[in-house]
Amino acid sequence: MHPTLTVFTPTFNRAYTLHLCYESLKRQTSKDFVWLIIDDGSTDNTKELIQMWINEKKVPIRYHYQKNQGMHGAHNAAYELIETELNVCIDSDDYMADDAVEKIVEFWQSHGSDQYAGIVGLDATQDGKVIGTKMPDHLKESTLSHLYGKHKVKGDKKLVYRTELTKKTPPYPVFPGEKYCPLSYKYILIDQEFPLLVMNEILCYVEYLPDGSSMNIINQYKKNPNGFAFFRQVAIQYAPTFKESLRESMHYVSSSLMIGNKKFLLESPKFFTTLLATPFGVLLYFYITRTSKATVLKSG
């Protein structure tokens, strides 16, 4: 019998912080889970640390090592390996609320079905403050795009997906020399199939470390233009509003200029929207390539 939930953690040289997640999994009030660690080419003592935890037998652990491919490559590996009904990603610098597994499993057993993509819950800072905003109390279900676009929810949320859907949607493309493709690519495709059940409960405590991807988004943008251009094409196609479509087009133009793709207008799923966005995309391109900032996030 498989457990109900896989908690998967992509990690790269994070041995110094991975214990937070491990300790939180030891504290879980429900043991109906397995921890899948995708080691994306770590050169620190990650492997030895995890072997020690496996030997402790306090938490069921599966360990998978691969050559470094970046966050999305680690997610691809996880989705291939997961065998449980549900899965949730807990990053290497984050940890779960002590009752998160219990809440996820009980909520899904009470309300879940094959008409839902999974569950969307809350992320919080380590002092318990919800990241962004809570979701509307009356809301029982929503796609992720409607959550942000229609219901004006802000901030990262914790996504628990049905494994059948994460396996069925195409993997993230891995471009030579690049290590990032926005994870929202899969979420947008799953949005087209089914809504998520809304659960206004804190499932995960997060910390934005200086070496994390959230704090280095502009650098990610510069280093991974193919991944971003690919993602923007999908985002334009499924944007819920014209405004969103225009914004995604602007970013698509910028990334296309970075990779020297002169056919970007012809390859856009929405030609005229992208044409309209082109002057703004050109300005964004010049800003991104000339700024010394690493992130657009506000601190504090």
C-alpha positions in Angstrom: 0.0 0.0 0.0 1.4 3.4 -1.0 0.9 6.3 1.3 -1.5 9.0 0.1 1.0 11.9 -0.2 4.6 12.4 -1.5 6.4 15.4 -0.1 9.2 16.1 -2.6 12.1 18.3 -2.1 14.5 19.4 -4.9 17.8 20.3 -3.4 21.2 21.6 -4.6 24.0 22.2 -2.0 21.5 22.9 0.7 22.7 20.4 3.4 23.0 23.4 5.8 19.2 24.0 5.8 17.6 20.7 4.8 17.3 19.6 8.4 14.4 22.1 8.9 12.2 20.1 6.5 13.4 16.8 8.0 12.6 17.9 11.6 9.1 19.0 10.5 8.4 15.7 8.8 9.4 13.9 12.0 6.9 16.0 13.9 4.0 15.2 11.5 0.8 14.1 13.3 0.0 11.8 10.3 2.6 9.4 8.9 0.6 8.9 5.6 3.5 10.2 3.4 6.9 9.5 1.9 9.7 12.1 1.5 11.2 12.1 -1.9 14.5 14.0 -2.1 15.8 15.0 -5.6 19.5 15.8 -5.2 20.2 17.9 -8.3 23.9 17.4 -8.4 25.0 18.6 -4.9 28.7 18.7 -4.1 28.3 19.3 -0.4 27.5 16.6 2.2 23.8 16.2 1.2 24.1 12.5 0.3 25.8 11.6 3.6 23.3 13.6 5.6 20.3 11.9 3.9 21.9 8.5 4.3 22.1 9.2 8.1 18.4 10.1 8.1 17.5 7.0 6.2 19.3 4.9 8.8 17.4 6.6 11.6 14.1 5.2 10.1 12.1 8.1 11.6 10.7 9.2 8.2 10.2 7.1 5.0 12.7 8.6 2.6 13.4 8.0 -1.1 16.7 9.6 -2.4 17.4 10.3 -6.1 20.7 11.8 -7.3 21.0 13.3 -10.7 23.4 15.6 -12.6 22.5 19.3 -12.1 19.7 20.4 -14.3 18.1 23.2 -12.3 14.9 23.4 -10.4 12.6 22.4 -13.3 14.8 19.4 -14.1 14.5 18.2 -10.5 10.7 18.6 -10.7 10.7 16.5 -13.9 12.6 13.7 -12.1 10.2 13.9 -9.1 7.1 13.6 -11.2 8.5 10.6 -12.9 9.3 8.9 -9.6 6.2 9.7 -7.5 3.8 6.8 -7.0 1.3 8.3 -4.5 -2.1 9.8 -5.3 -1.1 13.3 -4.2 2.2 15.2 -4.2 3.4 18.5 -2.8 6.8 20.3 -3.2 8.5 21.6 -0.1 11.6 23.5 -1.1 15.0 22.8 0.6 14.8 26.0 2.7 11.2 25.5 3.8 9.4 23.2 6.2 5.8 21.8 6.8 3.4 22.8 9.5 3.3 19.9 12.1 -0.3 18.9 11.1 0.1 19.6 7.3 0.0 16.0 6.2 -3.0 15.2 8.4 -4.9 18.3 7.1 -4.1 17.5 3.4 -5.1 13.8 3.6 -8.3 14.4 5.7 -9.4 17.3 3.5 -8.8 15.3 0.3 -10.6 12.2 1.6 -13.6 14.4 2.6 -13.8 16.6 -0.5 -11.4 15.3 -3.2 -12.4 13.5 -6.4 -11.2 13.2 -10.0 -13.0 16.4 -10.7 -10.3 18.4 -8.9 -6.7 19.0 -9.7 -5.7 18.9 -6.0 -5.6 21.4 -3.1 -4.3 25.0 -2.7 -3.3 26.0 0.8 -1.3 28.7 2.4 2.4 29.5 2.8 3.5 31.5 5.9 6.7 33.1 7.1 8.5 31.4 10.0 6.8 33.7 12.5 3.3 32.6 11.2 2.4 35.5 9.0 0.5 34.4 5.8 2.5 35.1 2.6 0.5 37.7 0.6 -3.2 37.3 1.4 -5.5 34.5 2.5 -8.0 33.2 0.0 -11.7 34.3 0.1 -13.5 32.4 2.8 -16.5 31.7 0.6 -14.4 30.2 -2.1 -14.6 26.4 -2.3 -12.7 25.8 -5.6 -10.7 27.8 -8.1 -8.1 27.5 -10.8 -4.7 29.1 -9.9 -5.0 31.7 -12.6 -8.5 32.8 -11.3 -7.2 32.9 -7.8 -4.8 35.6 -8.7 -6.6 37.2 -11.6 -10.2 37.1 -10.6 -10.1 36.9 -6.8 -7.0 39.2 -6.5 -5.2 36.8 -4.1 -1.6 37.7 -3.6 1.6 35.8 -2.6 2.9 32.3 -3.1 0.5 29.5 -2.2 1.2 25.8 -1.4 0.0 23.5 -4.2 -0.9 19.9 -3.7 -1.6 18.1 -7.0 -3.0 14.8 -8.1 -0.1 12.8 -9.4 -2.1 11.6 -12.4 -2.2 15.1 -13.7 1.4 16.1 -12.9 2.5 12.9 -14.8 0.1 13.5 -17.7 1.2 17.1 -18.5 4.4 17.4 -20.6 7.7 17.8 -18.7 9.5 21.1 -18.4 11.8 21.6 -21.4 15.5 21.5 -20.5 17.5 23.9 -22.7 21.3 23.4 -23.0 23.2 25.8 -20.8 20.1 26.9 -18.9 18.9 25.8 -15.4 15.4 27.3 -15.1 12.0 27.2 -16.7 9.1 28.8 -14.7 7.3 26.0 -12.7 4.0 27.7 -13.5 4.1 26.1 -17.0 2.7 22.9 -15.6 0.3 24.7 -13.3 -1.2 26.6 -16.3 -1.8 23.4 -18.2 -3.4 21.7 -15.2 -5.6 24.8 -14.8 -7.2 24.0 -18.1 -8.3 20.6 -16.9 -9.7 21.0 -13.3 -9.9 23.5 -10.5 -8.2 23.2 -7.1 -10.0 22.8 -3.8 -9.4 25.8 -1.6 -8.0 25.2 1.9 -7.3 28.3 4.0 -4.8 26.5 6.2 -1.1 27.1 6.6 0.7 24.1 5.2 4.3 25.4 4.8 6.7 27.8 6.4 9.0 29.5 3.9 12.1 31.6 4.0 13.4 33.5 1.0 17.2 32.8 1.3 19.7 35.1 -0.5 20.7 32.2 -2.8 17.1 31.1 -3.5 15.4 31.6 -6.9 12.8 34.0 -5.6 15.6 36.5 -4.6 17.4 36.1 -7.9 14.6 36.3 -10.4 16.2 39.0 -12.6 19.4 36.9 -12.8 17.3 33.9 -13.6 15.7 35.9 -16.4 19.0 36.8 -17.9 20.5 33.3 -17.6 17.5 31.4 -18.9 15.9 33.3 -21.8 14.9 30.2 -23.7 13.1 28.8 -20.7 11.3 32.1 -20.1 10.4 32.6 -23.8 9.0 29.1 -23.9 6.9 29.7 -20.8 5.6 33.0 -21.9 4.2 31.5 -25.1 2.1 29.1 -23.0 1.1 32.0 -20.6 0.0 34.2 -23.5 -2.1 31.4 -24.9 -4.0 30.7 -21.6 -4.0 34.2 -20.0 -7.4 34.7 -18.4 -7.7 38.5 -19.3 -6.4 40.8 -22.1 -4.3 42.7 -19.5 -2.6 39.5 -18.5 -2.1 38.5 -22.1 -0.5 41.9 -22.8 1.8 41.6 -19.8 2.9 38.1 -20.8 3.5 39.3 -24.3 5.7 42.1 -23.1 7.9 39.5 -21.3 7.8 37.2 -24.3 9.2 40.0 -26.5 11.9 40.7 -24.0 13.0 37.1 -23.7 12.8 36.6 -27.5 15.2 39.5 -28.0 17.6 38.0 -25.6 17.8 34.8 -27.6 17.8 36.6 -30.9 14.5 35.1 -32.1 13.4 37.4 -35.0 10.3 35.3 -35.6 8.8 36.0 -32.2 5.7 37.7 -33.7 4.9 34.9 -36.0 5.5 32.3 -33.2 3.3 34.1 -30.7 -0.1 32.5 -30.0 -1.7 36.0 -30.1 -0.1 38.0 -32.9 -1.9 41.3 -32.5 -1.6 41.4 -28.7 2.2 40.7 -29.0 2.5 43.4 -31.7 0.8 45.9 -29.3 3.2 44.8 -26.5 6.4 45.0 -28.6 7.5 48.5 -27.7 7.1 47.8 -24.0 8.9 44.5 -24.4 11.8 46.3 -26.0 12.0 48.7 -23.1 11.9 45.7 -20.6 14.7 44.0 -22.6 16.9 47.1 -22.2 16.0 47.3 -18.5 16.7 43.6 -17.7 20.0 43.5 -19.6 21.3 46.7 -18.0 20.1 46.6 -14.4 22.3 45.4 -11.6 19.4 44.5 -9.4 18.9 40.8 -8.6 15.2 40.8 -7.7 12.0 42.9 -8.1 10.7 41.7 -4.7 10.4 44.2 -1.9 12.2 43.3 1.3 10.8 43.8 4.8 
